[in-house]
Amino acid sequence: MDNPDGIILSVNNTELTAVEKKFFKKTKPFGFVLFKRNFKNYLQIKNLILELKVSTINRSPLIFIDQEGGKVQRLRGNNFTDFPPQKIFGDLCEVNENKALTLSYLTSYLIGNELKEIGIDVNFSPVCDLVFDNAHKIIGNRSFGKNPETANKLVSQYCKGLMDSGVFPVLKHYPGHGRSKKDTHNDVSCIRTDLKTLKETDLIPFLCLKEETFVMLAHITYPGIDSEIATYSKKINKLLRDYNSFKGLIITDDISMKGLTDNLETIVKRSYDAGCDIILHCNGKIDEMKRIYPLSKPISQKYLNFFQKKLKKIDPKVMQIENIRRELKNEGII
């Protein structure tokens, strides 16, 4: 079969409509992303995922979700644990680093384990952005904190926990959203920090990218690197490939966000032209997906090979889930 197309699609509700089924049947997306709107209960979401897995020409589409914990957690209740935001581990690290690293690993393992049980393959987590004073609160407690070195250690543990559960992490939002004074869901944003400073701060939590498979870009302009927004920036993609030695797949943030001002067709074309591998479309609007899908491009063999090698090596660790739950409860994490 030809390489899957570099696009992640979405669905509008808790069940596939006849229109969605007909459209997906002709497509070959890399995967699908799920949201709160797609979730009613445990059995329903499991059945929806099973249906999505056989709905396209690509018989192995990946299922993605944002299950960070804290305010960004798409699945709650119905056998899903309520997880804390990442900040709890950054705060703990200031008191007891070893304990913080252990608990962050166990938390991400448990998150991944719950996702894998229902057929989810990839989690849009961890958040690698640092917290800065006077910045917008959109990152806030989703971050591991202000300290770049601490964040780097916790990011590595979070990634390891997810991978050990059998779920791929996605590190976000490169090259750092923490300084933004705007929420890119709603506004255009620009961070005027020079590259040298970014390398000494914001980019440190992304250092483990050379070992990882997925990264998500920020819809932000960084004039210290390029005049183009990161999503359209060949220089930022080159920074990823060269400075961070990243060999995996570059994913846009949701192209429906207001941080991008072009029409969808232009966004798709410019993102691919800049070197993005995968377009992320999240709002579930079938008319939009029909407009942009013809512009999608197959994932390049080079980066697909890297992903497939990682996929073959993924070997979930069998751990005692109840013991993990007990430890995390005793420590006040869950």
Number of C-alpha atoms within 10 A of each C-alpha: 6 10 15 22 22 26 26 26 24 23 23 17 16 18 18 17 12 8 9 18 14 13 15 21 13 12 17 24 28 23 26 22 23 26 21 15 14 22 20 16 15 15 11 14 19 17 15 20 20 15 14 23 19 14 22 21 17 22 16 16 20 19 24 25 20 19 23 21 22 15 12 14 19 17 26 17 10 11 10 15 16 15 20 20 21 27 19 20 27 25 16 17 21 11 10 12 17 11 14 22 22 15 24 28 23 25 26 29 28 24 23 26 25 19 25 19 12 16 20 24 21 25 26 20 26 27 29 32 30 25 26 18 11 9 16 17 17 16 21 19 19 25 23 31 24 19 17 21 14 21 27 20 20 27 28 22 23 27 26 21 28 30 23 23 26 24 29 26 27 26 27 24 24 27 27 25 30 26 22 23 19 20 20 22 17 12 16 19 23 20 17 13 14 12 17 11 11 16 15 11 17 26 23 23 29 28 20 17 20 16 15 25 23 22 25 24 24 22 28 27 22 23 16 14 19 15 13 16 23 25 31 27 22 20 16 23 22 15 15 23 16 12 14 18 16 24 21 23 24 26 26 29 25 21 23 18 18 16 23 23 13 12 10 17 15 12 20 26 17 17 22 21 14 18 19 25 23 27 29 21 25 21 20 19 14 16 8 14 21 12 11 18 20 10 15 21 19 17 21 14 11 11 17 20 14 15 18 12 12 16 14 8 10 15 13 17 13 9 14 8 14 10 10 16 17 12 15 17 11 10 11 10 17 14
